[in-house]
């Protein structure tokens, strides 16, 4: 007979197992459940199933617009919580409804279960993004496209996905590896479907609601949204799969003339791609496609079919490899490939190394040098094609090339990358620039200034001591183009809806380039001819009279900077130009129409323009002219010409005119400044007596 124990410990009885207990009969706490879930790599909080989302099984054409928007929000949140389950469809058991008449047949059908298949959340979101399946709701389709963009930007990996081959699929692997392969395959399929949907949406609405019959209308809002989504994917997922498809579409629409928003978005995406691409592979592919497009349009329409914004994106390329260094990198890469081809083991090792490099965050210097060299070659060849230079020799320049709107873009790019090209190409470039400046009358002001700046920057680069070039052939065109600054022209390379805005933008750009030309010509090098220097100072002062204040202030500041540098020289006669003409003893007469500044005889006159600019309506212009007439130095860097140019452009854009405040001392002011005066004024106390009025009836006797 067993002995009765206590309640807590009954040796003779059987212990009760609590609900949810373990194998040993002990109860399992929530903390232990959480640890077990983490050990099994299962989510502690299970995601919301597809069946719990309201309206996922309802046809979209039966839903109200507000319900569609709420469904998009719920689906997006659920996909981001667990992307792996959102890509697969689910099924749930269906409980059959039986009646009293069918009770006899219920036993025969108990073994056959019924299931209800629910489509995946990603497929439902794709249906909401398509007009043909969501009841032609453009607003809901636009929101769905943007939601899918945010989802893919969040869940896409940073490197490419390589699907397993048939041989790898036949190998026995673990369940986790198979699960990963399945997830990557479904992710690639969903991403490819999204890209196809974006491209189809653009093709359906790129000419507006009128269809393909009228190919001049602007695109619809939904079509513009699809292109903006593609440009955003190129900025963030350029290392992922289907990069070539993205680059092809974005490069083609970067030259879109029907929509400024589409063109600017694509050009901005290309600029960001050039800046963020560390290895240079994506940049090389984009540059080659752009160069091919420029070549086709340039041969057919003389370069007029390409918008300048497309060429300006190349200025964002971080090219640092010289052509000589690139040749050495190419030779090293070729030697490495030849060694890998000799043995099969080395080839297999090379393949493994290439796969490992794709997953690493390091940069292969040889590959980077090779990519940058090919990119530089494509860019310079396109620039030279615009300048009509082929095979190292300059061709004859016709009127079409002179009037091309791509010429300033090509000259700006050559001025930036000229220090990287070969010395023989530099000589050919200077020869072509010389021929272009000989036809300066047919060039626009912007093109002519860029041509001069490109030549001056090229001469300051490598090989400046070995190239025998006279600076006079570039300074004379600069002297002749100064009076054209500020004159309104009909040519405008910058798009703008307002003609006044376009003119101010062009003038501001030209002034910046002119200041750089003067800096390279007189500040970064020493000018030995005092006659040429005096001619430029006189021409700059005369050009400041008819320019807008946004241009006059930087020009006067640049004139002051040049005059202050050369005024200390013993052979300089700049100080004589600030005196009265009656007091100047000079030979000859001033010739303002001379093409060469050395033939103008500017020492025979004075800078009388400063006396007129002292009474200018703009206070900045009056201040600069007065300070130059008094011989005051610039307060650098606050009064640097480039900084003043940016400040004046900002003030003109905001409509701000600086006014000098006139301070008036209060009669009762007893501050420290007033105490410094005489003792009589310091001790004097003034009282303000009120003025007597005519209200005599209110006064008392």
Buried (B, 14 or more C-beta within 10 A) or exposed (E): EEEEEEEEEEEEEEEEEEEEEEEEEEEEEEEEEEEEBEEEEEEEEEBBBBEEBEBBEEEBEEBEEEBBBBBBEBBBBBBBBBBBBBBBEBEEEEEEEEEEEEEEEEEEEEEEEEEEEBBBBBBBBBBBBBBEBBBEBBEBBBBBBBBBBEBBBEBBEEEEBEEBEEEEEEEEEEEEEEEBBEBBBBBBEBBEBBBEBBBBBBEBBBBBEEEEEEEEBBBBEBBBBBBBBBBBBBBBBBBBBBBEBBBBBBBEBBBBEBBBBBBBBBBBBBBBBBEBBBBBBBBBBBBBBBBEBBBEBBEEEBBBBBBBBBBBBBBBBEBEBBBEBBEBBBEBBEEEEEEBEEEEEEBEEBEEEEEEEEEEEEEBEEBBBBBBBBBBBBBBBBBBBBBBBEEEEBEEBEEEBBBBBBBBBBBBBBBBBBBBBBEEBBBBBBBBBBBBBEEBEEBBBBBBBBBBBBBBBBBEBBBEEEBEBEBEBBBBBBBBBBEBBBEEEEEBBBBBEEEEEBBBBBBBBBBBBBBBBBBBBBBEBEBEEBBBBBBBBBBBBBBBEEBBBBBBBBBBBBBBBBBBBBBEEEEBBBEBBBEEEEEBEBEEEBBEEBEBBBEBBBBBBBBEBBEEBBEBEBEBBBBBBBBBBEEEEBEEEEBBBBBBBBBBBEBBEEEEEEEEEEEEEEEEEEEEEEEEEEEEEEEEEEEEEEEEEEEEEEEEE
